[in-house]
Amino acid sequence: MAKGDGKYISKEPDAQGNRAYTAEEHLVWRDLYNRQEKLLPGLAAQEYLDALEKLGLPRDRVPQLNEVSATLLQHTGWQVEGVPALISFKKFFTLLEARKFPAATFIRLREEFDYLQEPDIFHEIYGHCPLLTNKIYADFMQKYGEIGLKVAKEDRAMLARLYWFTVEFGLMKKPEGMRIYGAGILSSVGESDYALNSGIPEYRKLDLVDVFRTPYRIDIYQPVYFVINGFNDLYNLVKDENVLLDAIREARSLGEHAPKFPPKEAGLQAVGA
Ligand SMILES: [Fe+2]
């Protein structure tokens, strides 16, 4: 679902399903891994940290998708499938419904170490895959894909908002404080700190209609985060598709919230002024 600008090229697998990475690409993975490992205790949800341990990713090289799939299969029956950066909604939902997580296969350049708009393999594997070992989270993801295949085409953007504000940028309120479970934050060093410690973003309790009414931008730190209490909350959002479809209808009739950010063009002009 991400847009690419052509800077990164998807890696093709060989006959055994393995992809080749250069020594520098392995070092980028190692350095990203080490940095997030130091940063995330106290910021990431314990469920994520436990899941990361369960997944047992290599630290000093880019993992192969097959080895990640082998571990996921044992835990929840999920797998990872390599895809180009840009795939259709239909393909995206079809893969999720089949318990296959679509993953970009290139890794970011060192000059974009801190932030890149396109999802790279570090974001996909380190950010997304650990929680796919968590049963309730894994079931939520599959059900989300199943519903995605059923909604009208014009409602797919609403479902994209639900994914954005949970799977990518979700926060969880725990007895020990606010914690991160969204992959978009977990794989970004700048946003992990900003989301919890800056005092800037607004936190809202997750409500389906509210999420469906909230526009977002992919190229800025988020001005608003939606908060859950646990992964049961996520599963409850999708367990009855009629409730979800009603919420889409209600959101449509109420209309979109005014964005809490300037439109992209206006923002860029403001920066230049
Ligand atoms: Fe993602």
Boltz pocket constraint, residues with backbone or C-beta under 6 A from the ligand:
constraints:
  - pocket:
      binder: B
      contacts: [[A, 119], [A, 123], [A, 124], [A, 128], [A, 168], [A, 183], [A, 184]]
      max_distance: 6.0
